[in-house]
Amino acid sequence: MKRTGFIYHPLYQKHETEPHPENPGRLQAILDRLENSENRPKIIELEPRKALPEEIALVHDSGYISYVDEKCKEGQSSLDMDTNISLSSYEAALLASGAGITAVDKVIDEELDNVFCAVRPPGHHAEHERSMGFCLFNNVAIAARYAQEQKELNRIAIFDWDVHHGNGTQNSFYSDSSIFYSSAHQFPFYPGTGDKGETGTGDGLGSTLNFPLRAYSEDSDYIDLVENKLIPELFKFNPDLIIISAGFDAHAEDPLATMQLSSGCFGKMTELLRKAAEEICKGRLISMLEGGYNHQALADSVHCHLEALST
């Protein structure tokens, strides 16, 4: 049985966004499912620390970080047409990024085998100087840079199975050969990026691998992709750590997309990636919540994800 961490903080629920699909009810559904789950005795529950502004600045412009802080303190209701905020959103965002940092510390210091971070706001659309698609700071990108800067890891692989392409994460590392970024996503779809031809530039050429998928793709499409296309590339890249941008909005019941995945598919993908991590990088695996907007489907999918991580 694996030592699996579950990172959460009550302040995530103070990121008040209603009416909006990315709302506090998402995490409440996950918590309620965990409370009544056979997984709970196997899961080690942790609280994150806040990311420091200089840690956020590993990925984001310092002026943008200050801008988000100021707009939240002013009581603004949104940063852009998609991204709602409230008075506590900046603090919640620091804790969301801090969850990834906490997870890196726990996994690299061998206190835990793997960690799931149940965070909000999500992060994979956030760009260097702007919010986008419900995201303030790019939690996964910050965790990856922190692992390199503070834990001296050389190569990190990020796999993003959110139904929307992670434009912010891709752009963070597009010219960097030390970060392998791969995404499986509905295409064409929001945000419009993630074409197969987007493979990196300069030193990073070949370090981006996109799997644009047709609408109504099913479990078998994703399992085949992970098992036969992604995992061989992970073995070639040989990362020191694998991070999953774990959005669950490719679920058949999700209202924001038209993919047809079951909850169990997320568990199967997790199992495949966990086993690959055991062979490649001592089992070092971190996942961070991105999308997922049908509360019941999200909770069930996270349940399957945690079960596969902790087995």
C-alpha positions in Angstrom: 0.0 0.0 0.0 1.3 3.4 -1.0 1.7 6.4 1.4 -0.7 8.8 -0.4 -1.2 12.3 0.7 -4.3 14.4 0.3 -3.7 18.2 0.5 -6.6 20.6 1.3 -7.2 23.8 3.1 -10.5 25.4 4.2 -9.5 28.8 2.7 -10.0 27.3 -0.7 -13.7 27.6 -0.1 -13.3 31.3 0.6 -12.4 31.8 -3.0 -16.0 32.8 -3.6 -17.0 32.7 -7.2 -20.7 32.1 -7.5 -22.5 32.1 -9.8 -19.8 30.2 -11.7 -19.0 26.6 -12.6 -15.7 26.8 -10.7 -17.3 27.1 -7.2 -16.7 26.0 -3.6 -19.2 23.1 -4.1 -16.6 21.3 -6.2 -14.3 20.7 -3.3 -17.2 20.1 -0.8 -18.3 17.2 -3.0 -14.8 15.7 -3.0 -14.6 16.1 0.8 -18.0 14.5 1.3 -17.0 11.5 -0.9 -13.7 11.1 0.9 -15.5 11.2 4.3 -17.7 8.2 3.3 -15.0 6.4 1.4 -13.1 3.2 2.1 -10.1 5.1 0.8 -10.0 7.4 3.8 -8.0 5.2 6.2 -5.3 4.9 3.6 -5.0 8.6 2.9 -2.8 10.9 4.8 -4.5 14.3 5.1 -2.2 17.4 5.1 -2.5 21.2 5.0 -0.4 23.2 2.6 1.8 26.2 3.4 1.4 29.4 1.5 3.6 29.9 -1.5 5.9 32.9 -1.2 5.6 35.7 -3.8 9.1 34.9 -4.9 8.1 31.3 -5.4 5.1 32.4 -7.5 7.6 34.6 -9.5 9.4 31.4 -10.6 6.6 31.3 -13.2 4.8 34.6 -13.1 5.7 38.3 -13.6 6.1 40.1 -10.2 3.9 43.0 -11.5 1.1 40.5 -12.3 1.3 38.9 -8.8 0.9 42.3 -7.2 -2.0 43.1 -9.6 -3.9 40.0 -8.4 -3.3 40.9 -4.8 -4.5 44.4 -5.3 -7.6 43.5 -7.2 -8.7 41.0 -4.6 -8.1 43.5 -1.8 -10.2 46.0 -3.7 -13.1 43.6 -3.8 -13.1 43.2 -7.5 -15.5 40.4 -8.7 -13.4 39.2 -11.7 -9.9 39.5 -13.3 -11.2 38.7 -16.8 -14.4 37.5 -18.5 -13.9 33.9 -17.2 -12.1 34.3 -13.9 -14.1 35.4 -10.8 -12.4 36.5 -7.6 -13.3 37.7 -4.1 -11.5 39.2 -1.1 -9.9 35.9 -0.1 -8.9 34.7 -3.6 -5.3 35.9 -3.5 -4.7 34.0 -0.2 -6.5 30.9 -1.6 -4.3 31.1 -4.7 -1.1 31.3 -2.6 -2.3 28.2 -0.7 -3.2 26.4 -4.0 0.3 27.0 -5.3 1.7 26.2 -1.9 0.0 22.8 -2.0 2.1 21.8 -5.0 5.2 23.0 -3.1 4.2 21.1 0.0 3.6 18.0 -2.2 7.1 18.3 -3.8 8.7 18.5 -0.3 6.8 15.4 1.0 7.5 13.3 -2.1 11.1 14.3 -2.8 12.0 14.0 0.9 10.5 10.5 0.8 7.9 11.2 3.5 5.1 10.2 1.1 5.0 8.2 -2.2 2.5 10.3 -4.0 0.1 13.2 -3.3 -3.2 14.6 -4.6 -3.8 18.3 -4.1 -7.5 19.2 -3.9 -7.1 22.9 -4.6 -8.8 25.9 -6.0 -8.4 28.1 -7.9 -7.0 25.8 -10.6 -4.0 26.8 -12.6 -3.1 25.4 -16.0 -4.5 28.3 -18.1 -2.7 31.0 -16.1 -0.1 32.7 -18.2 3.1 34.6 -17.2 1.3 37.9 -17.0 -2.4 37.2 -17.0 -5.2 35.2 -15.5 -7.3 33.0 -17.8 -9.9 30.2 -17.8 -10.7 30.3 -14.0 -7.0 30.3 -13.2 -4.9 32.8 -11.2 -1.5 31.2 -10.7 -0.2 28.1 -12.5 0.1 25.7 -9.6 1.6 22.8 -11.5 4.2 25.0 -13.3 5.2 26.6 -9.9 5.6 23.1 -8.3 7.8 22.0 -11.2 10.1 25.1 -11.0 10.2 24.8 -7.2 11.3 21.1 -7.6 14.1 22.2 -9.9 15.2 25.2 -7.9 14.9 23.9 -4.3 15.2 20.1 -4.8 17.7 20.2 -7.6 15.7 17.9 -9.9 16.9 17.9 -13.5 13.9 16.7 -15.5 10.2 16.9 -14.7 7.3 15.5 -16.8 3.8 17.0 -16.6 0.8 15.2 -18.1 -2.4 17.2 -18.3 -5.6 15.2 -18.8 -8.0 18.1 -18.3 -10.4 18.3 -21.2 -9.1 21.8 -22.0 -5.5 22.3 -23.2 -3.2 23.8 -20.6 -2.0 26.7 -22.6 -0.4 28.4 -19.5 1.7 25.3 -18.6 2.8 24.7 -22.2 3.9 28.3 -22.6 5.8 28.3 -19.3 8.1 25.6 -20.6 7.8 25.8 -24.4 11.5 26.5 -24.9 12.8 24.4 -22.0 14.1 20.9 -22.6 14.2 20.1 -18.9 10.4 20.0 -18.7 8.3 17.6 -20.7 4.7 18.8 -21.1 2.0 16.5 -22.6 -1.7 17.2 -22.8 -4.7 15.1 -23.9 -7.6 17.4 -24.6 -10.7 18.0 -26.7 -9.8 19.8 -29.9 -10.8 22.1 -31.4 -12.0 23.6 -28.1 -11.2 26.2 -25.5 -8.6 27.8 -25.3 -7.8 27.0 -29.0 -4.2 25.8 -28.4 -2.8 22.3 -28.3 -2.5 21.4 -31.9 -0.4 18.3 -32.7 2.1 20.6 -34.4 2.9 22.5 -31.2 6.0 20.6 -30.1 8.2 23.3 -28.5 10.8 25.8 -29.8 14.5 26.4 -29.5 16.0 24.2 -26.8 12.5 22.9 -26.0 11.8 21.6 -29.4 10.4 18.1 -29.0 9.6 18.5 -25.3 5.9 19.3 -25.8 3.6 16.5 -26.9 0.0 17.3 -27.6 -2.8 14.7 -28.1 -5.7 16.7 -29.6 -8.8 14.4 -29.4 -12.1 14.5 -31.2 -15.3 15.3 -29.2 -17.0 12.2 -27.7 -13.8 10.3 -27.2 -14.2 7.4 -24.9 -12.3 5.5 -22.2 -10.5 3.3 -24.7 -9.2 6.3 -26.6 -7.6 7.7 -23.4 -6.3 4.4 -22.1 -4.6 3.6 -25.4 -3.1 7.0 -25.6 -1.6 6.8 -22.1 -0.4 3.2 -22.3 0.9 3.1 -25.9 1.9 6.7 -26.7 2.5 8.7 -23.5 4.2 6.2 -21.3 6.9 5.2 -23.9 7.7 8.9 -24.2 8.0 9.2 -20.4 10.5 6.3 -20.4 12.5 8.1 -23.1 12.5 11.4 -21.2 13.3 9.7 -17.9 12.0 12.3 -15.5 12.9 12.7 -11.8 9.2 13.5 -11.0 5.9 13.2 -12.7 3.1 15.7 -12.1 -0.5 15.3 -13.3 -2.7 18.3 -14.1 -5.8 16.4 -13.0 -8.8 17.9 -14.4 -11.9 15.6 -14.4 -14.0 17.5 -16.9 -13.6 14.9 -19.7 -16.2 12.9 -17.8 -19.3 12.0 -19.7 -21.5 13.9 -17.2 -19.5 17.1 -17.2 -21.5 20.2 -18.5 -18.6 22.1 -20.0 -17.4 19.5 -22.6 -18.5 16.6 -24.6 -16.0 13.8 -23.9 -17.4 10.4 -22.7 -15.0 9.2 -19.9 -16.2 7.2 -17.0 -15.0 7.8 -13.4 -13.1 4.5 -13.6 -11.1 5.7 -16.6 -9.4 8.3 -14.4 -8.5 5.5 -12.0 -7.1 3.4 -14.8 -5.0 6.2 -16.2 -3.7 6.9 -12.7 -2.8 3.3 -12.2 -0.8 3.3 -15.5 1.0 6.5 -14.5 1.7 5.3 -11.0 3.3 2.1 -12.2 5.3 4.0 -14.8 6.5 6.4 -12.0 7.6 3.4 -9.9 9.8 2.2 -12.7 11.1 5.6 -13.9 11.4 7.9 -10.8 11.1 5.9 -7.6 7.3 6.3 -7.7 7.4 10.1 -7.3 4.0 11.3 -8.5 2.0 14.4 -7.7 -1.4 15.4 -9.0 -3.2 18.7 -8.7 -6.8 19.4 -9.3 -7.8 21.4 -12.4 -11.3 21.2 -13.8 -14.4 19.1 -13.2 -17.8 20.7 -12.9 -20.4 18.0 -12.3 -20.0 17.7 -8.6 -21.0 14.0 -8.4 -18.9 13.0 -11.3 -15.9 14.9 -10.0 -16.2 13.3 -6.5 -16.5 9.8 -8.0 -13.5 10.4 -10.4 -11.3 11.7 -7.6 -12.3 8.7 -5.5 -11.1 6.4 -8.3 -7.9 8.5 -8.7 -7.1 8.3 -5.0 -7.8 4.6 -4.9 -5.3 4.0 -7.8 -2.7 6.3 -6.1 -2.9 4.5 -2.8 -3.1 0.8 -3.9 
